[in-house]
Amino acid sequence: MNITAKEISKRLQKMGDKEDARFLQGFFKTGIGQYGEGDIFLGIRVPALRKLAKEYKALPLKEVLLLLRSPYHEVRLFALILFVNAFAQGDESIEKKIYDLYMANTRYINNWDLVDISAPNIVGAFLMERSKKPLYQLAKSKSLWERRMATLATFYFIKNNQFADALKIAGILLQDKEDLIHKAAGWMLREVGKRNIDSAESFLQKHCQIMPRTMLRYAIERFAPSKRRRYLEGG
């Protein structure tokens, strides 16, 4: 008998730990008015989910999608791990199906860990040799999580020594109001700097005086203390 999303969800619920769930509810800011408001955690750690994903690597994509639409955070995370694994192992047809499903269901990818584990390896990987227009649409979205997807997707490009889109999207997000976007954009600038310091510093020299401080601090984290101080002082 074929396994179903419902059965997997029940198994995941049994794996949960109440104490861990309470901790994760706080860590991922699920309180009223916080970025993860209303999210429900089971209390399952990522290594356990990754291990279990190996068991269900052949799960049909339609069942994975049902898991992605779960009210439970870890079930959605599990679905994204399955999508990422299937994308990496699939042919071009499978890649496109997963990318399309992902982009049509972004409302369920609604916390930073869900974005960070999936956007580079699905959105970034799919768009690597294609038009980057979808990234710029995400970067201008009203959704915090879609804007973070745009930023994190460029991590795939950065790892392949393509920096232009990461820098352009960081520029678009300079005026963003969300700290989680400042952190993500600063992180990507730091990753650019690891591979091409001239590209990173060209951006920083142009924008350091107007960048959100969090973005700037993340971007210059690996610089020598004297250089960090210089940028923090605006020069």
MARVEXFI-120099 format. One record per residue: residue number from 1; residue in one letter; x, y, z of N, C-alpha, C in turn. Coordinates in nm, 3 decimals. Layout:
BEGIN
NUM, A, X, Y, Z, X, Y, Z, X, Y, Z
...
END
This chain:
BEGIN
1, M, 0.085, -0.120, 0.000, 0.000, 0.000, 0.000, 0.088, 0.125, 0.000
2, N, 0.053, 0.220, -0.083, 0.130, 0.343, -0.093, 0.112, 0.428, 0.034
3, I, 0.224, 0.485, 0.078, 0.219, 0.571, 0.197, 0.155, 0.705, 0.160
4, T, 0.087, 0.766, 0.253, 0.020, 0.894, 0.226, 0.075, 1.003, 0.317
5, A, 0.051, 1.127, 0.276, 0.092, 1.242, 0.357, 0.028, 1.237, 0.496
6, K, -0.095, 1.193, 0.502, -0.165, 1.186, 0.630, -0.094, 1.092, 0.726
7, E, -0.049, 0.979, 0.676, 0.020, 0.880, 0.761, 0.156, 0.934, 0.808
8, I, 0.225, 1.002, 0.718, 0.354, 1.060, 0.754, 0.335, 1.170, 0.858
9, S, 0.232, 1.249, 0.841, 0.204, 1.356, 0.937, 0.179, 1.299, 1.076
10, K, 0.104, 1.190, 1.082, 0.077, 1.126, 1.211, 0.206, 1.076, 1.274
11, R, 0.294, 1.020, 1.192, 0.422, 0.971, 1.243, 0.506, 1.086, 1.298
12, L, 0.508, 1.196, 1.228, 0.584, 1.313, 1.273, 0.526, 1.367, 1.404
13, Q, 0.395, 1.368, 1.414, 0.334, 1.418, 1.538, 0.375, 1.332, 1.658
14, K, 0.387, 1.202, 1.636, 0.429, 1.113, 1.745, 0.576, 1.135, 1.782
15, M, 0.656, 1.184, 1.689, 0.798, 1.209, 1.714, 0.822, 1.336, 1.796
16, G, 0.721, 1.420, 1.808, 0.738, 1.549, 1.873, 0.772, 1.539, 2.021
17, D, 0.836, 1.644, 2.070, 0.874, 1.655, 2.210, 0.817, 1.786, 2.264
18, K, 0.735, 1.777, 2.365, 0.662, 1.896, 2.413, 0.757, 2.005, 2.463
19, E, 0.863, 1.964, 2.532, 0.957, 2.061, 2.584, 1.030, 2.133, 2.470
20, D, 1.073, 2.057, 2.372, 1.136, 2.118, 2.254, 1.038, 2.208, 2.181
21, A, 0.914, 2.165, 2.173, 0.813, 2.246, 2.105, 0.797, 2.381, 2.172
22, R, 0.794, 2.384, 2.305, 0.783, 2.512, 2.378, 0.902, 2.602, 2.348
23, F, 1.022, 2.543, 2.348, 1.141, 2.621, 2.317, 1.134, 2.679, 2.175
24, L, 1.096, 2.594, 2.079, 1.092, 2.637, 1.939, 0.984, 2.741, 1.915
25, Q, 0.874, 2.732, 1.987, 0.767, 2.833, 1.975, 0.822, 2.971, 2.009
26, G, 0.908, 2.976, 2.111, 0.968, 3.103, 2.149, 1.079, 3.145, 2.055
27, F, 1.164, 3.050, 2.018, 1.279, 3.081, 1.932, 1.236, 3.135, 1.797
28, F, 1.127, 3.082, 1.744, 1.080, 3.125, 1.612, 0.970, 3.231, 1.620
29, K, 0.960, 3.296, 1.735, 0.877, 3.416, 1.750, 0.732, 3.394, 1.704
30, T, 0.660, 3.308, 1.774, 0.524, 3.273, 1.734, 0.417, 3.350, 1.812
31, G, 0.459, 3.443, 1.896, 0.363, 3.519, 1.976, 0.286, 3.622, 1.895
32, I, 0.187, 3.680, 1.957, 0.104, 3.781, 1.890, 0.190, 3.898, 1.844
33, G, 0.176, 3.933, 1.717, 0.250, 4.045, 1.662, 0.392, 4.013, 1.618
34, Q, 0.438, 3.890, 1.645, 0.572, 3.851, 1.604, 0.570, 3.789, 1.464
35, Y, 0.689, 3.773, 1.404, 0.692, 3.732, 1.263, 0.638, 3.591, 1.240
36, G, 0.643, 3.504, 1.340, 0.592, 3.367, 1.325, 0.459, 3.346, 1.394
37, E, 0.385, 3.453, 1.412, 0.260, 3.447, 1.490, 0.171, 3.330, 1.448
38, G, 0.132, 3.251, 1.547, 0.036, 3.145, 1.526, 0.092, 3.012, 1.478
39, D, 0.222, 3.008, 1.447, 0.280, 2.883, 1.398, 0.281, 2.779, 1.512
40, I, 0.264, 2.654, 1.475, 0.255, 2.544, 1.572, 0.374, 2.450, 1.553
41, F, 0.446, 2.426, 1.661, 0.564, 2.339, 1.656, 0.536, 2.207, 1.727
42, L, 0.595, 2.102, 1.673, 0.584, 1.970, 1.733, 0.701, 1.940, 1.826
43, G, 0.816, 2.002, 1.798, 0.936, 1.976, 1.877, 1.020, 1.864, 1.818
44, I, 1.054, 1.878, 1.688, 1.140, 1.781, 1.620, 1.259, 1.856, 1.563
45, R, 1.378, 1.808, 1.586, 1.498, 1.876, 1.538, 1.530, 1.837, 1.394
46, V, 1.602, 1.925, 1.327, 1.630, 1.908, 1.183, 1.703, 1.777, 1.151
47, P, 1.807, 1.735, 1.228, 1.873, 1.608, 1.192, 1.777, 1.489, 1.186
48, A, 1.680, 1.487, 1.276, 1.583, 1.377, 1.276, 1.496, 1.381, 1.150
49, L, 1.461, 1.503, 1.107, 1.381, 1.518, 0.986, 1.461, 1.476, 0.862
50, R, 1.587, 1.514, 0.858, 1.672, 1.477, 0.744, 1.689, 1.325, 0.735
51, K, 1.705, 1.263, 0.850, 1.720, 1.117, 0.852, 1.593, 1.049, 0.803
52, L, 1.480, 1.097, 0.849, 1.352, 1.038, 0.809, 1.325, 1.060, 0.660
53, A, 1.372, 1.173, 0.606, 1.348, 1.204, 0.465, 1.406, 1.099, 0.373
54, K, 1.514, 1.035, 0.415, 1.575, 0.929, 0.333, 1.479, 0.812, 0.315
55, E, 1.396, 0.791, 0.415, 1.301, 0.680, 0.412, 1.187, 0.706, 0.312
56, Y, 1.158, 0.834, 0.290, 1.044, 0.870, 0.206, 1.086, 0.942, 0.078
57, K, 1.205, 0.911, 0.028, 1.258, 0.983, -0.088, 1.175, 0.960, -0.215
58, A, 1.097, 0.851, -0.218, 1.015, 0.821, -0.336, 0.871, 0.872, -0.322
59, L, 0.843, 0.948, -0.217, 0.706, 0.997, -0.197, 0.664, 1.084, -0.316
60, P, 0.546, 1.059, -0.374, 0.500, 1.139, -0.487, 0.491, 1.288, -0.451
61, L, 0.517, 1.373, -0.549, 0.519, 1.517, -0.524, 0.384, 1.569, -0.474
62, K, 0.274, 1.506, -0.518, 0.143, 1.552, -0.472, 0.126, 1.528, -0.322
63, E, 0.187, 1.422, -0.270, 0.182, 1.396, -0.126, 0.274, 1.491, -0.050
64, V, 0.389, 1.521, -0.109, 0.480, 1.618, -0.048, 0.411, 1.754, -0.037
65, L, 0.337, 1.791, -0.140, 0.265, 1.919, -0.138, 0.163, 1.922, -0.024
66, L, 0.095, 1.811, -0.001, -0.001, 1.806, 0.110, 0.071, 1.827, 0.244
67, L, 0.190, 1.772, 0.258, 0.269, 1.794, 0.380, 0.307, 1.941, 0.393
68, L, 0.341, 2.004, 0.281, 0.379, 2.146, 0.284, 0.264, 2.234, 0.333
69, R, 0.144, 2.190, 0.314, 0.027, 2.269, 0.353, -0.020, 2.238, 0.496
70, S, 0.063, 2.167, 0.571, 0.030, 2.129, 0.709, 0.032, 2.251, 0.802
71, P, -0.049, 2.249, 0.908, -0.041, 2.355, 1.009, 0.083, 2.342, 1.097
72, Y, 0.150, 2.228, 1.093, 0.265, 2.204, 1.180, 0.395, 2.244, 1.111
73, H, 0.475, 2.324, 1.179, 0.598, 2.378, 1.123, 0.691, 2.267, 1.074
74, E, 0.716, 2.168, 1.158, 0.811, 2.063, 1.121, 0.761, 1.975, 1.006
75, V, 0.632, 1.963, 0.990, 0.580, 1.888, 0.877, 0.607, 1.965, 0.748
76, R, 0.589, 2.098, 0.753, 0.622, 2.181, 0.636, 0.772, 2.176, 0.607
77, L, 0.852, 2.179, 0.712, 0.997, 2.170, 0.695, 1.035, 2.036, 0.633
78, F, 0.973, 1.930, 0.679, 0.998, 1.797, 0.624, 0.965, 1.793, 0.475
79, A, 0.853, 1.853, 0.438, 0.814, 1.859, 0.296, 0.919, 1.931, 0.213
80, L, 0.972, 2.039, 0.266, 1.073, 2.116, 0.193, 1.203, 2.037, 0.178
81, I, 1.239, 1.962, 0.281, 1.358, 1.876, 0.270, 1.336, 1.772, 0.160
82, L, 1.216, 1.715, 0.154, 1.185, 1.618, 0.048, 1.192, 1.684, -0.090
83, F, 1.138, 1.805, -0.102, 1.144, 1.877, -0.229, 1.289, 1.905, -0.271
84, V, 1.369, 1.953, -0.177, 1.509, 1.983, -0.207, 1.582, 1.857, -0.253
85, N, 1.560, 1.747, -0.183, 1.627, 1.622, -0.219, 1.583, 1.571, -0.356
86, A, 1.452, 1.580, -0.381, 1.400, 1.534, -0.510, 1.449, 1.623, -0.624
87, F, 1.457, 1.752, -0.599, 1.507, 1.845, -0.699, 1.652, 1.810, -0.736
88, A, 1.733, 1.785, -0.635, 1.875, 1.756, -0.657, 1.895, 1.627, -0.736
89, Q, 1.803, 1.533, -0.721, 1.819, 1.403, -0.785, 1.738, 1.389, -0.914
90, G, 1.654, 1.489, -0.943, 1.562, 1.476, -1.055, 1.616, 1.529, -1.186
91, D, 1.544, 1.497, -1.293, 1.579, 1.551, -1.424, 1.515, 1.690, -1.440
92, E, 1.530, 1.749, -1.557, 1.481, 1.885, -1.579, 1.330, 1.896, -1.560
93, S, 1.258, 1.791, -1.597, 1.112, 1.790, -1.581, 1.073, 1.794, -1.433
94, I, 1.141, 1.713, -1.352, 1.114, 1.711, -1.208, 1.152, 1.846, -1.146
95, E, 1.264, 1.902, -1.187, 1.306, 2.032, -1.135, 1.199, 2.137, -1.159
96, K, 1.145, 2.139, -1.281, 1.044, 2.240, -1.313, 0.916, 2.219, -1.232
97, K, 0.875, 2.092, -1.215, 0.755, 2.064, -1.136, 0.771, 2.113, -0.992
98, I, 0.887, 2.086, -0.935, 0.911, 2.126, -0.795, 0.919, 2.278, -0.784
99, Y, 0.990, 2.340, -0.876, 0.998, 2.487, -0.876, 0.858, 2.548, -0.887
100, D, 0.777, 2.499, -0.978, 0.642, 2.554, -0.997, 0.556, 2.534, -0.872
101, L, 0.564, 2.416, -0.812, 0.489, 2.390, -0.689, 0.535, 2.484, -0.578
102, Y, 0.665, 2.502, -0.568, 0.723, 2.590, -0.466, 0.670, 2.733, -0.482
103, M, 0.678, 2.784, -0.602, 0.640, 2.924, -0.626, 0.489, 2.946, -0.611
104, A, 0.412, 2.843, -0.634, 0.266, 2.853, -0.619, 0.221, 2.838, -0.475
105, N, 0.313, 2.799, -0.387, 0.275, 2.771, -0.247, 0.364, 2.843, -0.147
106, T, 0.413, 2.959, -0.184, 0.505, 3.032, -0.096, 0.439, 3.073, 0.036
107, R, 0.307, 3.082, 0.038, 0.240, 3.123, 0.163, 0.262, 3.022, 0.276
108, Y, 0.299, 2.899, 0.241, 0.325, 2.797, 0.343, 0.472, 2.794, 0.385
109, I, 0.555, 2.869, 0.314, 0.699, 2.874, 0.345, 0.721, 3.003, 0.423
110, N, 0.681, 3.000, 0.550, 0.654, 3.123, 0.623, 0.733, 3.138, 0.753
111, N, 0.858, 3.096, 0.749, 0.951, 3.132, 0.856, 1.092, 3.122, 0.797
112, W, 1.188, 3.183, 0.866, 1.320, 3.196, 0.805, 1.389, 3.063, 0.781
113, D, 1.368, 2.966, 0.869, 1.434, 2.837, 0.848, 1.378, 2.763, 0.727
114, L, 1.248, 2.779, 0.705, 1.183, 2.716, 0.589, 1.237, 2.776, 0.460
115, V, 1.252, 2.908, 0.459, 1.308, 2.977, 0.343, 1.453, 2.936, 0.320
116, D, 1.531, 2.942, 0.427, 1.676, 2.926, 0.413, 1.715, 2.785, 0.369
117, I, 1.636, 2.686, 0.407, 1.669, 2.547, 0.372, 1.630, 2.513, 0.229
118, S, 1.545, 2.598, 0.170, 1.487, 2.561, 0.040, 1.512, 2.659, -0.073
119, A, 1.510, 2.788, -0.047, 1.519, 2.886, -0.156, 1.647, 2.875, -0.239
120, P, 1.765, 2.860, -0.177, 1.885, 2.849, -0.261, 1.882, 2.725, -0.350
121, N, 1.837, 2.613, -0.296, 1.848, 2.484, -0.365, 1.731, 2.452, -0.456
122, I, 1.628, 2.534, -0.453, 1.516, 2.517, -0.547, 1.506, 2.640, -0.637
123, V, 1.479, 2.756, -0.579, 1.462, 2.876, -0.660, 1.595, 2.917, -0.726
124, G, 1.700, 2.925, -0.645, 1.829, 2.963, -0.699, 1.880, 2.864, -0.803
125, A, 1.870, 2.736, -0.771, 1.921, 2.633, -0.862, 1.843, 2.633, -0.994
126, F, 1.711, 2.651, -0.985, 1.630, 2.648, -1.107, 1.658, 2.769, -1.196
127, L, 1.677, 2.885, -1.134, 1.695, 3.008, -1.211, 1.840, 3.036, -1.251
128, M, 1.930, 2.950, -1.210, 2.073, 2.972, -1.234, 2.102, 3.006, -1.380
129, E, 2.046, 2.930, -1.472, 2.071, 2.950, -1.615, 1.947, 3.004, -1.687
130, R, 1.856, 3.064, -1.611, 1.733, 3.115, -1.669, 1.715, 3.262, -1.633
131, S, 1.608, 3.321, -1.682, 1.577, 3.460, -1.650, 1.561, 3.477, -1.499
132, K, 1.617, 3.584, -1.447, 1.610, 3.611, -1.303, 1.488, 3.698, -1.267
133, K, 1.403, 3.723, -1.363, 1.286, 3.810, -1.339, 1.204, 3.766, -1.217
134, P, 1.177, 3.635, -1.198, 1.099, 3.595, -1.080, 1.162, 3.640, -0.948
135, L, 1.295, 3.646, -0.941, 1.362, 3.689, -0.819, 1.329, 3.834, -0.786
136, Y, 1.326, 3.916, -0.889, 1.300, 4.059, -0.867, 1.154, 4.084, -0.830
137, Q, 1.067, 3.997, -0.879, 0.926, 4.005, -0.836, 0.914, 3.968, -0.689
138, L, 0.987, 3.863, -0.648, 0.987, 3.825, -0.507, 1.047, 3.936, -0.420
139, A, 1.153, 3.999, -0.469, 1.221, 4.103, -0.391, 1.132, 4.223, -0.365
140, K, 1.031, 4.242, -0.449, 0.940, 4.356, -0.432, 0.806, 4.316, -0.373
141, S, 0.797, 4.192, -0.326, 0.673, 4.141, -0.268, 0.642, 4.209, -0.135
142, K, 0.515, 4.211, -0.100, 0.473, 4.260, 0.031, 0.505, 4.157, 0.140
143, S, 0.529, 4.034, 0.100, 0.557, 3.926, 0.196, 0.703, 3.929, 0.239
144, L, 0.726, 3.937, 0.368, 0.860, 3.928, 0.424, 0.930, 3.801, 0.375
145, W, 0.858, 3.690, 0.372, 0.920, 3.562, 0.340, 0.954, 3.553, 0.193
146, E, 0.873, 3.611, 0.106, 0.907, 3.611, -0.036, 1.029, 3.699, -0.062
147, R, 1.040, 3.810, 0.009, 1.159, 3.894, -0.007, 1.284, 3.820, 0.042
148, R, 1.268, 3.745, 0.150, 1.383, 3.666, 0.197, 1.418, 3.556, 0.097
149, M, 1.316, 3.497, 0.034, 1.343, 3.397, -0.070, 1.429, 3.455, -0.181
150, A, 1.396, 3.576, -0.225, 1.473, 3.641, -0.331, 1.619, 3.654, -0.290
151, T, 1.641, 3.695, -0.166, 1.777, 3.713, -0.117, 1.851, 3.580, -0.105
152, L, 1.788, 3.482, -0.042, 1.855, 3.354, -0.019, 1.874, 3.275, -0.148
153, A, 1.788, 3.295, -0.245, 1.805, 3.225, -0.372, 1.939, 3.261, -0.436
154, T, 1.984, 3.384, -0.414, 2.110, 3.427, -0.475, 2.231, 3.356, -0.413
155, F, 2.213, 3.289, -0.301, 2.323, 3.214, -0.239, 2.373, 3.107, -0.337
156, Y, 2.280, 3.048, -0.412, 2.320, 2.948, -0.511, 2.409, 3.010, -0.618
157, F, 2.373, 3.131, -0.662, 2.455, 3.200, -0.762, 2.593, 3.233, -0.704
158, I, 2.591, 3.283, -0.581, 2.717, 3.323, -0.517, 2.812, 3.204, -0.509
159, K, 2.759, 3.088, -0.471, 2.843, 2.968, -0.461, 2.902, 2.930, -0.596
160, N, 2.839, 2.977, -0.704, 2.889, 2.953, -0.839, 2.957, 3.077, -0.898
161, N, 2.999, 3.165, -0.807, 3.078, 3.284, -0.843, 3.006, 3.379, -0.938
162, Q, 2.873, 3.386, -0.921, 2.794, 3.487, -0.992, 2.735, 3.581, -0.887
163, F, 2.778, 3.706, -0.888, 2.747, 3.797, -0.778, 2.649, 3.909, -0.813
164, A, 2.627, 3.932, -0.941, 2.553, 4.051, -0.984, 2.413, 4.057, -0.926
165, D, 2.341, 3.947, -0.930, 2.201, 3.949, -0.883, 2.193, 3.964, -0.731
166, A, 2.287, 3.903, -0.660, 2.291, 3.919, -0.514, 2.309, 4.066, -0.478
167, L, 2.397, 4.134, -0.549, 2.424, 4.275, -0.521, 2.304, 4.362, -0.560
168, K, 2.242, 4.332, -0.674, 2.126, 4.411, -0.716, 2.010, 4.397, -0.618
169, I, 1.986, 4.274, -0.573, 1.875, 4.252, -0.479, 1.906, 4.315, -0.343
170, A, 2.031, 4.308, -0.300, 2.068, 4.378, -0.177, 2.041, 4.527, -0.190
171, G, 2.065, 4.581, -0.308, 2.037, 4.723, -0.332, 1.889, 4.754, -0.326
172, I, 1.807, 4.666, -0.381, 1.661, 4.685, -0.377, 1.611, 4.686, -0.233
173, L, 1.675, 4.606, -0.148, 1.627, 4.585, -0.011, 1.693, 4.679, 0.091
174, L, 1.769, 4.776, 0.044, 1.835, 4.868, 0.138, 1.737, 4.942, 0.228
175, Q, 1.619, 4.969, 0.178, 1.520, 5.044, 0.256, 1.416, 4.953, 0.323
176, D, 1.438, 4.823, 0.320, 1.343, 4.731, 0.380, 1.331, 4.758, 0.530
177, K, 1.212, 4.738, 0.582, 1.185, 4.767, 0.724, 1.210, 4.648, 0.816
178, E, 1.232, 4.530, 0.759, 1.237, 4.408, 0.841, 1.381, 4.368, 0.873
179, D, 1.405, 4.343, 1.001, 1.538, 4.302, 1.046, 1.581, 4.170, 0.984
180, L, 1.487, 4.080, 0.961, 1.520, 3.951, 0.901, 1.568, 3.965, 0.757
181, I, 1.526, 4.071, 0.691, 1.576, 4.100, 0.556, 1.714, 4.163, 0.565
182, H, 1.735, 4.252, 0.661, 1.867, 4.312, 0.680, 1.971, 4.201, 0.705
183, K, 1.936, 4.106, 0.790, 2.029, 3.996, 0.821, 2.059, 3.912, 0.698
184, A, 1.954, 3.881, 0.622, 1.972, 3.796, 0.504, 2.058, 3.865, 0.398
185, A, 2.029, 3.992, 0.372, 2.105, 4.065, 0.270, 2.250, 4.084, 0.314
186, G, 2.270, 4.114, 0.443, 2.406, 4.127, 0.495, 2.483, 3.996, 0.487
187, W, 2.415, 3.887, 0.514, 2.475, 3.754, 0.504, 2.521, 3.727, 0.361
188, M, 2.435, 3.759, 0.262, 2.473, 3.736, 0.123, 2.590, 3.825, 0.082
189, L, 2.593, 3.948, 0.131, 2.707, 4.036, 0.101, 2.835, 3.979, 0.161
190, R, 2.825, 3.923, 0.280, 2.943, 3.859, 0.341, 2.991, 3.741, 0.257
191, E, 2.896, 3.663, 0.203, 2.932, 3.549, 0.120, 2.997, 3.595, -0.011
192, V, 2.948, 3.705, -0.067, 3.014, 3.761, -0.185, 3.157, 3.799, -0.150
193, G, 3.174, 3.865, -0.034, 3.305, 3.911, 0.008, 3.405, 3.798, 0.028
194, K, 3.358, 3.681, 0.069, 3.446, 3.566, 0.086, 3.509, 3.524, -0.047
195, R, 3.434, 3.548, -0.156, 3.477, 3.500, -0.286, 3.534, 3.610, -0.376
196, N, 3.483, 3.732, -0.355, 3.529, 3.844, -0.437, 3.519, 3.972, -0.354
197, I, 3.623, 4.002, -0.282, 3.619, 4.115, -0.188, 3.599, 4.247, -0.260
198, D, 3.649, 4.259, -0.382, 3.634, 4.385, -0.456, 3.487, 4.412, -0.487
199, S, 3.412, 4.310, -0.526, 3.269, 4.327, -0.554, 3.194, 4.370, -0.429
200, A, 3.223, 4.302, -0.319, 3.155, 4.335, -0.193, 3.189, 4.476, -0.148
201, E, 3.316, 4.512, -0.154, 3.355, 4.645, -0.105, 3.306, 4.757, -0.196
202, S, 3.295, 4.729, -0.324, 3.240, 4.830, -0.414, 3.097, 4.864, -0.373
203, F, 3.018, 4.760, -0.339, 2.882, 4.781, -0.292, 2.881, 4.855, -0.158
204, L, 2.965, 4.812, -0.067, 2.969, 4.871, 0.066, 3.012, 5.018, 0.063
205, Q, 3.110, 5.048, -0.019, 3.157, 5.186, -0.027, 3.049, 5.279, -0.080
206, K, 2.966, 5.225, -0.167, 2.858, 5.305, -0.225, 2.742, 5.324, -0.128
207, H, 2.716, 5.220, -0.046, 2.591, 5.220, 0.032, 2.609, 5.220, 0.183
208, C, 2.729, 5.211, 0.235, 2.746, 5.189, 0.379, 2.681, 5.299, 0.465
209, Q, 2.673, 5.418, 0.413, 2.618, 5.528, 0.494, 2.466, 5.521, 0.508
210, I, 2.402, 5.449, 0.415, 2.255, 5.441, 0.422, 2.205, 5.301, 0.456
211, M, 2.295, 5.203, 0.460, 2.254, 5.066, 0.491, 2.201, 5.053, 0.633
212, P, 2.099, 4.969, 0.654, 2.062, 4.937, 0.792, 2.182, 4.881, 0.866
213, R, 2.196, 4.918, 0.992, 2.316, 4.878, 1.066, 2.332, 4.727, 1.075
214, T, 2.219, 4.656, 1.089, 2.228, 4.510, 1.096, 2.283, 4.453, 0.966
215, M, 2.235, 4.503, 0.853, 2.285, 4.457, 0.724, 2.435, 4.482, 0.712
216, L, 2.476, 4.601, 0.751, 2.617, 4.637, 0.742, 2.702, 4.549, 0.834
217, R, 2.657, 4.530, 0.957, 2.735, 4.448, 1.051, 2.750, 4.304, 1.001
218, Y, 2.645, 4.247, 0.947, 2.655, 4.112, 0.892, 2.752, 4.109, 0.774
219, A, 2.747, 4.211, 0.689, 2.830, 4.214, 0.568, 2.978, 4.221, 0.600
220, I, 3.013, 4.294, 0.707, 3.155, 4.320, 0.737, 3.207, 4.233, 0.850
221, E, 3.131, 4.134, 0.889, 3.163, 4.052, 1.007, 3.303, 3.992, 1.002
222, R, 3.350, 3.954, 0.884, 3.479, 3.888, 0.872, 3.594, 3.984, 0.837
223, F, 3.564, 4.112, 0.831, 3.669, 4.209, 0.801, 3.760, 4.228, 0.923
224, A, 3.879, 4.276, 0.898, 3.969, 4.312, 1.008, 3.905, 4.420, 1.094
225, P, 3.932, 4.422, 1.225, 3.869, 4.521, 1.315, 3.882, 4.664, 1.266
226, S, 3.998, 4.702, 1.217, 4.017, 4.842, 1.172, 3.927, 4.874, 1.054
227, K, 3.912, 4.778, 0.962, 3.826, 4.800, 0.845, 3.679, 4.801, 0.885
228, R, 3.640, 4.713, 0.977, 3.502, 4.713, 1.027, 3.468, 4.848, 1.087
229, R, 3.560, 4.901, 1.168, 3.537, 5.029, 1.235, 3.521, 5.141, 1.132
230, R, 3.599, 5.135, 1.026, 3.594, 5.237, 0.923, 3.457, 5.238, 0.855
231, Y, 3.408, 5.119, 0.824, 3.275, 5.111, 0.759, 3.165, 5.154, 0.855
232, L, 3.175, 5.114, 0.981, 3.073, 5.152, 1.078, 3.070, 5.303, 1.102
233, E, 3.183, 5.366, 1.078, 3.190, 5.512, 1.092, 3.150, 5.583, 0.962
234, G, 3.115, 5.502, 0.861, 3.058, 5.560, 0.739, 3.157, 5.593, 0.631
235, G, 3.277, 5.531, 0.634, 3.374, 5.567, 0.531, 3.449, 5.445, 0.480
END
